[in-house]
Amino acid sequence: MILAAAIHPAPNAPVRTGVIPPQPVVNTTVDGSAVVFTWHADYATFRLETTASLDDPVIWLPVDTGGAVRHVLTPGDGNQFFRLVPP
């Protein structure tokens, strides 16, 4: 299993020059055969998205976390990529 995580700002989100906004840290742990993503409650309004391919055009779909700041992934067939994006 290969695991990678990336954090992407929202498209067209304003960023003040010279100021780097704080980025959430996504923690990844393995629990048996599952992978658990968690992030700090300060970022509870961020949403987790997934895609099966990073080839253009990339289509990101929301992951239903039930409002939690964690997601449990049971690996299956094929690739899954995730990102955490601001509201």
N, C-alpha and C positions, 0 to 999 in steps of 0.2 A: 504494500500500500504506500503510495506517495501522497504526502499531505502538504499543502501550501495555503497560505492565507494572504489576502491583500485588502487594503483599505482604500476606497476610492471616494473622492469628494463628489457631491451631487453635480450633475452637468449644469453649467452656467451659474454655479453658486458664487456669490461675490466673496472675494478674498482681499483683505486690505493689504496694500503693498508693505512689505517688510515685517508682516505679522504672520507667523505660522500658527494656524488654529490647532488646539490640542487634538490629538488623534486617539481614538479608543484603542485599547490593546485587546486583541482577541486571544484568549487562552484556549489551548487545545490540549485535551487529555484523552487517553484511551481507557475505556471501561469495558473490559472483556473484548467483545468484537465490535463495540460501538465507539465512535469518536464523538466527544462532547466539546462543543464550542461554547464559551462563556465570555461575557464582557461586563464591564462595570455598570452599575445601576444608573450612574450619571448619564449614560448613553441609552437609556431605556427607550427613547423615541426613535433611535436609529432602527433601520429595518435590515434584515438579513435577506439577501437575494441569491439565487442559484442559476447556473446555466450548465448545459452538458458540453458546450464547446466554446472555445475562445476564438474561433474562426469568424471573420466578418460575414454577415452581420451578427453580432453577439446579441442574443435576446435574454435579458435577465428577468427572472420570474420571482415573485415574492415567496418567502418561506413563512408558513404560519407558525410562529413561535408562541402564539397564545398570549402575547404581551410580555413573555418572559425574556430575560437577558441570557438565555441559553438555548441551545438546540442540540438534540441528540441525533446523530447520523449513524444508521446501520449501513455499512458499505454494501453495495450491490454491484451489479454488472455495469460497466462503462464508467465514464468520467463524470465527476460532479465538481464544479467550481463554485466558490462562495465569495460574497463580498458584503461588507457592512456599510450601509450608506446613510447619511444624515437625512432627517425629514425634509 
